[in-house]
Amino acid sequence: MAEDRSSSRALAVPSGRFSRLARFGGLATNIAGSAALNSARHLSQGRRPQASDVLLTPANVRKVADQLAQMRGAAMKVGQLISMDAGDMLPPELAEIMARLRADAHFMPGPQLKSVLTAAWGRDWLKRFTKFDTRPIAAASIGQVHRAQTADGRDLAIKVQYPGVRRSIDSDVNNVAALMRLSGVMPRELDIRPMLDEAKRELHDEADYEREGHYLTRFGDLLADDPAFRVPGLHADLTTRDVLAMDYVEGVGIETLTSAPQETRDRVMTVLIGLVFRELFAFRMMQTDPNFANYRYQPDTGRIVLLDFGAAREFRPEMPEQFRRLMKMGLDGDRDGMRATIREIGFFGDDTKARHQQIMTDMFDQSMEPLRHPDGFDFGGNDLAMRMRDAGMALGADRDFWHIPPMDTLFMQRKFSGVYMLASRLKARVNLRAIIQPYL
């Protein structure tokens, strides 16, 4: 969940189905009108306009990003996911505009916040607190977080869901997808229908704060004896489907460690990467949201605070064993074994052309490079991420290859990619081989 920023302001969340639909319709009309003007301008200059010239403009992309940020809920969440998963397919200036969705979030004004809390806790809810800060300490796509002290002495972080989020999820997802295609933000050749169906399911899960509280407790129990981590405790008496109450835990943003000593950055990323492998192979359950804001750091204790378990998901039993074999074959350089296991997992099918199977095998072989360094991998001193991105874009641009792998693997990949990005941001040096070896 993103920290509140200076660009954020109190702005009511449109919660009615018709009011949200009207905003989508108004934006679509605005973009269509802008495209018509741009087309006329190109024709008057004797040029035949391409769709990208009149639709995929900074002005149109900014309109989409600004409107989604105001609407919040599933609309903003889907925009965030698309900006992460398809951002590399956009020109840098447009990707930067869409990236604002991962940083800026407006918050509910006081009367709307009071209405939500009254519906969750009853009219006399304020009597349960000695202090409740009405300005949130963090705000994101689905909810915002407030600090509060209860009458019995508890110091809490209270996450409050925006009104109307659950009932607008399905329509928001459909409308955002249509809007992205109209504006040109999302490439027309990108078939994401299966991903949209899964996005609806995931968003319904994330919008259930009682479910998130369940996973908050499970991860807290699993990591209770690990001195490297701190998971806030759940306060079930104040938790409902729309409100999540947990311990308030001090910490600074994980990105602030960019100026920390190399030893600190290396240690933090070693334990975080180790946690990802524990989630896959030991817990068989993973918090799949790679947002940097879900990690905080305590300089006085050196502990990492883990937040936001709304995207936690459990894996099918065979998946950890499949990836264990795949990684072992990758370390051994067994390309035939890698290709067979990649097919078994579902990254491509039996009817996939040989050249596409070759590209996928090459990409996985590249992804194993950090694990092959016996003395550690320098995330800040290599071009692996750029090479992987270029290979992925080349594969995605080939209209002969369209295959959606199992969703569990996509969400796991998203988590791996997010942790890789964080390690690159911190320029950490990590011995990944030593971390993975016990699981193989």
Protein Blocks (a to p, Z undefined) as FASTA:
>chain_A
ZZddfkbccddddfbfklmmmmmmmmmmmmmmmmmmmmmmmmmnopacdfklmmmgfklm
mmmmmmmmmngmmllmmmmmmmmmmmmmpcfklmmmmmmmmmgccdddfklmmmmmmmmn
ojklmmmpcbdcfbdfbdcfkbccdddddfkopacddddddehklmmmmmmmmmmmmmmm
mnomacfklccklmmmmmmmmmmmmmmmklmmmmmmmmmmmmmmpmkbccddddfklgcf
kbccddddddddfklmmmgcfklmmmmmmmmmmmmmmmmmmnopacfbfbfklpccdfkn
opacdehjllgccddfklmmmmmmmmmmmmnopaklmmmmmmmnopacfklcfklmmmmm
mmmmmmmmmmmmmnbpafklccklmmmmmmmmmmmmmmkbccdddfklmmmmmmmmmmmm
mmmmnopacdfklmmmmmZZ
